[in-house]
Amino acid sequence: MRILFLGDVMGRAGRRAITERLPALRVGWRLDAVVVNGENASSGRGLNAAQAKGLFEAGADVVTLGDHAFDQKDMMQAVEHEPRILRPINYAKAAPGRGWRVFDVAGRKLLVMQVLGQVFMSRPYDDPFSAVEPVLKAHPLGRAVQATLVDMHCEATSEKMAMGHWCDGRASVVVGTHTHVPTADAGILAQGTAFQSDAGMCGDYDSVIGMEKTEPMRRFVTGMSRERFEPANGEATLCGLFVETDDATGLAREVVQVRQGGRLSQSGPAL
């Protein structure tokens, strides 16, 4: 299975890049499944139903959220009615929606799951490791499902790496999101799971993690705020991870860091 995961879509620039670039990538890279983290698509604060619809129309099969999952109030209803949108699995038990689902991909089964980390996060979430464990056990690779992707949404690279090793051999892909900066550690772990600490954002990198530079710089330099943060709206780079898996085992055969368009150096799978 050929899977593309795209990191946090940041504001209008990120949405525009998805709309303009993803359809061609889907065809050119012969993708079977596309998973997109959309939790910053609405001016950096959550995702609304109309924007989610736009991501699906551009070629996303699944959209994951994160700690800003319900910043846009209509997502409370949208996540109940649209099974392709996933909120974190370790959110409060009363939260609407689900944190994992199995999707049909051209006659094959793809399990997608999202989980929030705990380290340096603003709110206490349930233990991510015990949250993913029963789902992994119930869906063994190569039997119940042909591939499993885990979106680990958190601050600490150490916690993301620990999740990668925890899932090694039991998930096809563990990929980090949330920090908006792509890490240089994309690879395949010892037991066959593809891993990257952070996929980076789909947004304008002439910015401070996707926000216009002036106000963040003022706050760093002076310790004082004057205006609201506003998303940068220049040309965006699509950042993410391409993984090809073995249908028989569910393990990764190839992993390639993706950077398409915008200011960053370009990379992607060979055609």
Stockholm file with secondary structure:
# STOCKHOLM 1.0

chainA/1-271         MRILFLGDVMGRAGRRAITERLPALRVGWRLDAVVVNGENASSGRGLNAAQAKGLFEAGADVVTLGDHAFDQKDMMQAVEHEPRILRPINYAKAAPGRGWRVFDVAGRKLLVMQVLGQVFMSRPYDDPFSAVEPVLKAHPLGRAVQATLVDMHCEATSEKMAMGHWCDGRASVVVGTHTHVPTADAGILAQGTAFQSDAGMCGDYDSVIGMEKTEPMRRFVTGMSRERFEPANGEATLCGLFVETDDATGLAREVVQVRQGGRLSQSGPAL
#=GR chainA/1-271 SS CEEEEECCBBHHHHHHHHHHHHHHHHHHTTCSEEEEECTBTTTTSCCCHHHHHHHHHHTCSEEECCTTTTSSTTHHHHHHHCTTEECCTTSCTTSSSCSEEEEEETTEEEEEEEEECCTTCSSCCCCHHHHHHHHHHHSCBTTTBSEEEEEEECSCHHHHHHHHHHHBTTBSEEEEESSCSCCSCCEECTTSCEEESCCCCBBCSSSBTTBCSHHHHHHHHHSCCCSCCCBCCSCCBEEEEEEEECTTTCCEEEEEEEEESSSSCCBCCCC
#=GC SS_cons         CEEEEECCBBHHHHHHHHHHHHHHHHHHTTCSEEEEECTBTTTTSCCCHHHHHHHHHHTCSEEECCTTTTSSTTHHHHHHHCTTEECCTTSCTTSSSCSEEEEEETTEEEEEEEEECCTTCSSCCCCHHHHHHHHHHHSCBTTTBSEEEEEEECSCHHHHHHHHHHHBTTBSEEEEESSCSCCSCCEECTTSCEEESCCCCBBCSSSBTTBCSHHHHHHHHHSCCCSCCCBCCSCCBEEEEEEEECTTTCCEEEEEEEEESSSSCCBCCCC
//
